[in-house]
Amino acid sequence: MNKIWWVCLGAVVTLHAAHAATPITATQRDQVIEKLPLITKNRAASQTATSANPEAAASAARELITAARQTGDTRYWGRAQAMLTPWWNKPDAPTDLMVLQATIQQGRHEFSEARSVLTRALKLNPAQAQGWLNLATLERLAGNYARALQACEAVGQAGQALYAQACQLETQSLQGKTNEARAGLQTLISAADNASTRSWLLSLLAESEERAGKDGAALKAYQISLKQESDLYTSIALSDLLLRTGKHQDALKVLTGLPATDAVLLRQATAKKRAGDPTWTELRQTLRERQAELKRRGDKLELHGREEALVALWLDEDFAGAVTMAERNLDLQREPIDWWVAIQSARAASDLPALARLRGEMQRIGIVDARVQGEKS
């Protein structure tokens, strides 16, 4: 569920929400300006891309990336890669295609590979705002907040002031500077001139308020964000807040109608289990079947560590197993939810050494989150 902000060669969307946003004026003569339409249904991207037409390949890949984020269907990532096959891992590929490759790799949790590609692209073209945004996401994901802020600053130097400010505010919020983040995001929200941008900024504000322990303010911001423009990422984040605060039926309402991704089914099963609805076991069986299919395909199950840990914690009540899975997942990604899952698992397992390790590491990297300070799952 990591957030990736996407500057599509002139039009900005947030991949975690599949938002469209205000068009950006070209800053270079050869810059392509394109505002992508919202993809509201599963529909195949154009197949017109050929090895002789990088612009067509890029356009098709962007549509597929947007579909992957909005629907949660991981098959779109593979289709997007197929569009870029002639340029994949090529050192002489256009830098915008390198950044698209890194975006796909980030979406598939291939973070080290994405970082390598971004580093190469940004050396070739330091004005690649999208590349810096992706890099900022990777640095936050790894808990490198100072480096994330440097990448945010580079976004501004590339001419994208709004996204640079939002990038900086989100990073500062992770460091516990919630008052500054709140004030800055509210200013940006007030100045936003379209619903999509407001929705995206409100989702950032909601997450910041949750980390600050302001559940009421977070709930309101999530709800307003979804009224402005609905999306999968924010809906799941809101359902997590509702589950955490014991509002299981409300969580089910939020989850109703969303794509049946593993993340959605997991939360539906959890809400039903906590509400005493025995049909949660049917959803649990579906998740087992999907995991078996991943094994048959030879997929790397460690890339699904967060969901595995949550299944163990919420559905199977295998608390010791959840601790192991959650700590292993932290080797891959360190978003706030990953720390929360690990802390809750350690608490449920009464694993005091794990709790001490986790708290010490959080303190070392400087992440501040009120949700792990005392409340229980």
C-alpha positions as CSV (number, residue, x, y, z in Angstrom):
1,M,0.0,0.0,0.0
2,N,2.9,2.2,-0.4
3,K,2.1,5.5,-2.0
4,I,3.8,6.4,-5.3
5,W,3.1,9.9,-6.7
6,W,3.2,9.8,-10.5
7,V,4.1,12.8,-12.7
8,C,3.0,11.5,-16.1
9,L,5.2,13.6,-18.4
10,G,3.1,16.7,-17.6
11,A,0.1,15.4,-15.7
12,V,0.3,14.3,-12.1
13,V,-1.7,11.5,-10.6
14,T,-1.1,9.6,-7.3
15,L,-0.8,5.9,-8.0
16,H,-2.0,4.9,-4.6
17,A,-5.3,6.6,-5.4
18,A,-5.2,6.7,-9.2
19,H,-5.9,10.4,-8.9
20,A,-5.7,12.8,-11.8
21,A,-4.6,16.3,-10.9
22,T,-4.0,19.8,-12.3
23,P,-2.0,19.8,-15.6
24,I,1.5,21.1,-15.3
25,T,3.0,23.6,-17.7
26,A,5.9,22.2,-19.7
27,T,9.3,23.3,-18.5
28,Q,11.3,21.9,-21.5
29,R,10.7,22.2,-25.2
30,D,10.7,18.4,-25.7
31,Q,8.5,17.7,-22.7
32,V,5.4,15.7,-23.6
33,I,2.2,17.0,-21.9
34,E,-0.5,14.4,-21.3
35,K,-3.4,14.2,-18.9
36,L,-4.5,10.6,-18.5
37,P,-8.2,9.8,-18.2
38,L,-9.4,8.1,-15.1
39,I,-9.7,4.3,-15.5
40,T,-12.9,3.4,-13.7
41,K,-13.3,-0.2,-15.0
42,N,-11.0,-3.1,-15.8
43,R,-10.1,-2.3,-19.4
44,A,-7.1,-3.3,-21.4
45,A,-4.6,-0.7,-22.3
46,S,-3.9,0.1,-25.9
47,Q,-1.7,-2.5,-27.6
48,T,-0.4,-0.1,-30.3
49,A,3.0,0.2,-28.6
50,T,5.9,-1.1,-30.7
51,S,9.6,-1.3,-30.3
52,A,9.8,1.6,-32.7
53,N,7.5,3.8,-30.7
54,P,8.6,4.6,-27.1
55,E,5.9,7.3,-26.7
56,A,3.1,4.8,-27.5
57,A,4.7,2.2,-25.2
58,A,4.9,4.8,-22.4
59,S,1.3,5.8,-22.8
60,A,0.1,2.2,-22.8
61,A,2.2,1.4,-19.7
62,R,0.9,4.4,-17.8
63,E,-2.7,3.2,-18.4
64,L,-1.9,-0.3,-17.2
65,I,0.0,1.1,-14.1
66,T,-3.1,3.2,-13.3
67,A,-5.3,0.2,-13.7
68,A,-3.1,-1.9,-11.4
69,R,-3.3,0.7,-8.7
70,Q,-7.0,1.3,-9.0
71,T,-8.1,-2.3,-9.3
72,G,-5.5,-4.0,-7.2
73,D,-5.1,-6.6,-10.0
74,T,-1.4,-7.5,-10.1
75,R,-1.6,-8.8,-13.6
76,Y,-1.6,-5.2,-14.9
77,W,2.0,-4.8,-13.6
78,G,3.1,-7.7,-15.9
79,R,1.2,-6.2,-18.8
80,A,2.8,-2.8,-18.2
81,Q,6.3,-4.4,-18.2
82,A,5.5,-6.1,-21.5
83,M,4.9,-2.7,-23.0
84,L,8.4,-1.7,-22.0
85,T,10.2,-4.9,-23.0
86,P,12.4,-3.4,-25.7
87,W,13.8,-0.9,-23.2
88,W,13.6,-2.9,-19.9
89,N,17.0,-2.7,-18.1
90,K,18.6,-1.0,-21.1
91,P,21.2,1.6,-20.1
92,D,20.4,3.7,-23.1
93,A,16.6,3.7,-22.6
94,P,14.8,7.1,-22.5
95,T,14.8,8.3,-18.8
96,D,11.0,8.5,-18.7
97,L,10.8,4.8,-19.6
98,M,13.4,4.1,-16.9
99,V,11.2,5.8,-14.4
100,L,8.2,3.9,-15.6
101,Q,10.2,0.7,-15.2
102,A,11.0,1.7,-11.6
103,T,7.3,2.5,-11.0
104,I,6.4,-1.0,-12.0
105,Q,9.1,-2.5,-9.9
106,Q,8.0,-0.5,-6.9
107,G,4.4,-1.7,-7.5
108,R,5.7,-5.3,-7.3
109,H,7.7,-4.6,-4.2
110,E,11.0,-5.0,-6.1
111,F,12.4,-2.0,-4.2
112,S,16.2,-2.5,-4.6
113,E,15.8,-3.0,-8.3
114,A,13.6,0.1,-8.6
115,R,16.2,2.1,-6.6
116,S,19.0,1.0,-9.0
117,V,17.0,2.0,-12.1
118,L,16.0,5.4,-10.5
119,T,19.6,6.2,-9.6
120,R,20.7,5.6,-13.2
121,A,17.8,7.7,-14.6
122,L,18.4,10.6,-12.3
123,K,22.1,10.7,-13.1
124,L,21.2,11.0,-16.7
125,N,18.3,13.5,-16.2
126,P,18.3,15.3,-12.8
127,A,15.2,17.2,-13.9
128,Q,13.0,14.0,-13.8
129,A,10.5,15.1,-11.2
130,Q,8.7,11.7,-11.3
131,G,12.0,10.0,-10.6
132,W,12.6,12.1,-7.5
133,L,9.1,11.5,-6.3
134,N,9.6,7.7,-6.6
135,L,12.9,7.9,-4.9
136,A,11.4,9.9,-2.0
137,T,8.8,7.1,-1.6
138,L,11.6,4.5,-1.5
139,E,13.5,6.5,1.1
140,R,10.4,6.8,3.3
141,L,9.8,3.1,2.8
142,A,13.3,2.3,4.1
143,G,13.0,4.8,7.0
144,N,15.6,7.1,5.5
145,Y,13.7,10.4,6.2
146,A,16.7,12.8,5.7
147,R,17.3,11.3,2.2
148,A,13.5,11.5,1.5
149,L,13.5,15.2,2.3
150,Q,16.5,15.7,-0.1
151,A,14.5,13.9,-2.8
152,C,11.5,16.1,-2.1
153,E,13.6,19.2,-2.5
154,A,14.8,17.9,-5.8
155,V,11.2,17.6,-6.9
156,G,10.8,21.4,-6.3
157,Q,14.0,22.1,-8.2
158,A,12.5,20.1,-11.1
159,G,9.6,22.6,-11.2
160,Q,6.9,20.8,-9.3
161,A,6.3,22.9,-6.2
162,L,3.0,21.5,-5.0
163,Y,4.3,17.9,-5.1
164,A,7.5,18.9,-3.5
165,Q,5.7,20.6,-0.6
166,A,3.3,17.6,-0.1
167,C,6.3,15.3,-0.2
168,Q,8.1,17.3,2.5
169,L,5.0,17.5,4.7
170,E,4.3,13.8,4.6
171,T,7.9,13.0,5.5
172,Q,7.9,15.5,8.3
173,S,4.7,14.0,9.6
174,L,6.4,10.6,9.8
175,Q,9.0,12.3,12.0
176,G,6.4,13.5,14.4
177,K,6.1,17.1,13.2
178,T,2.3,16.7,13.0
179,N,1.5,20.3,13.7
180,E,3.6,21.6,10.8
181,A,2.2,18.9,8.6
182,R,-1.4,19.7,9.5
183,A,-0.9,23.4,8.9
184,G,0.9,22.9,5.6
185,L,-1.5,20.3,4.2
186,Q,-4.6,22.4,5.2
187,T,-3.0,25.3,3.3
188,L,-2.5,23.2,0.2
189,I,-6.0,21.8,0.5
190,S,-7.5,25.2,0.7
191,A,-5.6,26.3,-2.4
192,A,-6.4,23.1,-4.5
193,D,-8.5,23.9,-7.5
194,N,-10.0,20.5,-8.2
195,A,-11.5,17.6,-6.4
196,S,-8.8,15.1,-7.3
197,T,-6.0,17.1,-5.8
198,R,-8.1,17.9,-2.7
199,S,-8.9,14.2,-2.3
200,W,-5.2,13.2,-2.5
201,L,-4.1,15.9,0.0
202,L,-6.9,15.0,2.4
203,S,-5.8,11.4,2.3
204,L,-2.3,12.5,3.3
205,L,-3.8,14.7,6.1
206,A,-5.9,11.8,7.3
207,E,-2.9,9.5,7.6
208,S,-0.9,12.2,9.4
209,E,-3.8,12.7,11.9
210,E,-3.9,9.0,12.6
211,R,-0.2,8.9,13.3
212,A,-0.8,11.8,15.7
213,G,-3.4,9.9,17.6
214,K,-6.3,12.1,16.3
215,D,-8.7,9.4,15.2
216,G,-11.7,11.7,15.0
217,A,-9.9,14.2,12.7
218,A,-8.5,11.3,10.7
219,L,-11.9,9.8,10.2
220,K,-13.3,13.1,9.0
221,A,-10.4,13.6,6.6
222,Y,-10.7,10.1,5.1
223,Q,-14.5,10.5,4.6
224,I,-14.1,13.9,2.9
225,S,-11.3,12.6,0.7
226,L,-13.5,9.7,-0.5
227,K,-16.4,12.1,-1.1
228,Q,-14.2,14.2,-3.3
229,E,-13.0,11.2,-5.2
230,S,-13.1,7.5,-4.2
231,D,-10.1,5.2,-4.6
232,L,-8.9,1.9,-3.4
233,Y,-6.0,3.0,-1.2
234,T,-7.9,5.5,0.9
235,S,-10.9,3.1,1.3
236,I,-8.6,0.4,2.7
237,A,-6.9,3.0,5.0
238,L,-10.3,4.1,6.3
239,S,-11.3,0.5,6.9
240,D,-8.2,-0.1,8.9
241,L,-9.0,2.9,11.1
242,L,-12.6,1.6,11.6
243,L,-11.4,-1.9,12.4
244,R,-8.8,-0.5,14.9
245,T,-11.5,1.5,16.7
246,G,-14.0,-1.3,16.9
247,K,-16.4,-0.1,14.2
248,H,-16.6,-3.4,12.3
249,Q,-19.9,-2.9,10.5
250,D,-18.8,0.5,9.3
251,A,-15.6,-1.1,8.0
252,L,-17.7,-3.6,6.1
253,K,-19.7,-0.8,4.5
254,V,-16.5,0.9,3.3
255,L,-15.2,-2.3,1.9
256,T,-18.4,-3.2,0.0
257,G,-18.0,-2.9,-3.7
258,L,-14.2,-2.6,-3.7
259,P,-12.2,-4.9,-6.0
260,A,-11.8,-8.3,-4.3
261,T,-8.0,-8.0,-3.7
262,D,-6.3,-10.0,-1.0
263,A,-6.1,-6.8,1.1
264,V,-9.8,-6.2,0.8
265,L,-10.8,-9.9,1.4
266,L,-8.6,-9.9,4.5
267,R,-10.3,-6.9,6.0
268,Q,-13.8,-8.1,5.1
269,A,-13.0,-11.4,6.8
270,T,-11.7,-9.6,9.8
271,A,-14.7,-7.4,10.1
272,K,-17.1,-10.3,9.8
273,K,-15.1,-12.4,12.3
274,R,-15.2,-9.6,14.9
275,A,-18.9,-9.0,14.2
276,G,-19.7,-12.7,14.8
277,D,-20.6,-13.5,11.2
278,P,-19.5,-17.1,10.5
279,T,-19.2,-16.5,6.8
280,W,-15.7,-15.0,7.5
281,T,-14.3,-18.5,7.2
282,E,-15.3,-18.6,3.5
283,L,-13.2,-15.6,2.8
284,R,-10.3,-17.2,4.8
285,Q,-10.5,-20.2,2.6
286,T,-10.4,-18.0,-0.5
287,L,-7.2,-16.4,0.8
288,R,-5.7,-19.9,1.4
289,E,-6.5,-20.8,-2.2
290,R,-4.9,-17.7,-3.5
291,Q,-1.7,-18.2,-1.5
292,A,-1.5,-21.8,-2.8
293,E,-1.8,-20.4,-6.3
294,L,1.1,-18.0,-5.6
295,K,3.2,-21.0,-4.5
296,R,2.3,-22.9,-7.6
297,R,3.3,-20.0,-9.8
298,G,6.6,-19.7,-7.9
299,D,5.9,-16.1,-6.7
300,K,8.0,-14.8,-3.9
301,L,5.7,-15.1,-0.8
302,E,8.0,-12.7,1.2
303,L,6.7,-9.9,-1.1
304,H,3.3,-10.5,0.6
305,G,4.6,-10.4,4.1
306,R,2.4,-7.7,5.4
307,E,-0.8,-9.5,4.4
308,E,0.6,-12.8,5.7
309,A,1.3,-11.3,9.1
310,L,-2.2,-9.7,9.2
311,V,-3.8,-13.0,8.3
312,A,-1.9,-14.7,11.1
313,L,-2.7,-11.9,13.6
314,W,-6.3,-11.1,12.7
315,L,-7.7,-14.4,11.4
316,D,-5.6,-17.3,12.5
317,E,-4.6,-15.9,15.9
318,D,-1.1,-17.4,15.3
319,F,0.5,-14.6,17.2
320,A,4.1,-16.0,17.3
321,G,3.9,-16.7,13.6
322,A,2.6,-13.1,13.0
323,V,5.7,-11.7,14.8
324,T,8.0,-13.7,12.6
325,M,6.3,-12.7,9.4
326,A,5.9,-9.0,10.5
327,E,9.6,-8.7,11.4
328,R,10.6,-10.3,8.1
329,N,8.4,-7.9,6.3
330,L,10.2,-5.0,7.9
331,D,13.3,-6.1,6.1
332,L,11.5,-5.2,2.9
333,Q,9.3,-2.2,3.8
334,R,8.9,0.1,6.7
335,E,5.7,2.0,6.2
336,P,3.7,3.0,9.4
337,I,1.3,0.1,8.9
338,D,4.3,-2.3,8.8
339,W,5.5,-1.1,12.2
340,W,1.9,-1.2,13.6
341,V,1.4,-4.8,12.5
342,A,4.7,-5.9,14.0
343,I,4.0,-4.1,17.3
344,Q,0.5,-5.5,17.6
345,S,1.8,-9.0,16.8
346,A,4.4,-8.8,19.5
347,R,1.9,-7.5,22.0
348,A,-0.6,-10.3,21.1
349,A,2.2,-12.8,21.5
350,S,3.5,-11.2,24.8
351,D,6.9,-11.2,23.1
352,L,8.7,-8.6,25.2
353,P,12.1,-9.0,23.4
354,A,10.4,-8.4,20.1
355,L,8.7,-5.3,21.4
356,A,12.0,-4.0,22.7
357,R,13.7,-4.6,19.4
358,L,10.9,-2.9,17.4
359,R,10.7,0.1,19.7
360,G,14.4,0.6,19.6
361,E,14.5,0.4,15.8
362,M,11.6,2.9,15.5
363,Q,13.4,5.3,17.8
364,R,16.6,4.8,15.8
365,I,15.1,5.8,12.4
366,G,12.9,8.5,14.0
367,I,9.4,7.4,13.1
368,V,6.7,8.7,15.4
369,D,3.2,7.0,15.5
370,A,0.8,7.3,18.4
371,R,-1.0,4.1,17.3
372,V,1.9,2.0,18.7
373,Q,2.3,3.8,22.0
374,G,-0.3,2.0,24.0
375,E,-3.5,1.1,22.2
376,K,-4.3,-2.6,21.5
377,S,-5.5,-4.3,18.4
